[in-house]
């Protein structure tokens, strides 16, 4: 729910939440936290107070913790979180998003597309009135009237299509603001800067090492002296 903006229901749900509540904290939990209970989906904890619009969201990232049946998520993992929660301080695992500023920036960016959509809609309405007048008109130039109706109808369809496209672009810009997934900006991403040729050479070298290891293992297994297997 937090990251999806490709369906209106998800966007409207988050818009209602953010407009009617102060979503002040989101914790990104590790994967598999509730797998023992049959829930394998990624889980986040969302904290909010009703009655006030969201201005800023403070995130805390626990997603890198490895959890399992023998190593569950415990209260000890939240010690640092509770320590900095009162100040909502930024750290290697926490950061703040100015949601109000992001929303305002998106509205400004989407505004030209909203204006274009309104302009095309006005043109479409005018063409629709012209079409209605042409259809009502009768006279000796019936063949010419049919051509005029066809031309006006194509222009009307084109104006409607342009209005929908502009409106869709504006909506996409505005909806993107409601992507609330926790992406830690402090996380260091190791980038493989090797060239494709260097990667191929590394694969070949690993292949040679694996071949040598397999040959030694086959030689050891073929011997009649079991004691050599331990060396």
Secondary structure as UniProt FT lines:
FT   HELIX           8..20
FT   STRAND          21..28
FT   TURN            31..34
FT   HELIX           35..37
FT   STRAND          44..50
FT   STRAND          56..61
FT   TURN            63..64
FT   HELIX           75..78
FT   HELIX           79..85
FT   TURN            86..88
FT   STRAND          94..98
FT   HELIX           99..136
FT   HELIX           142..175
FT   HELIX           176..178
FT   TURN            185..186
FT   HELIX           196..222
FT   HELIX           226..230
//
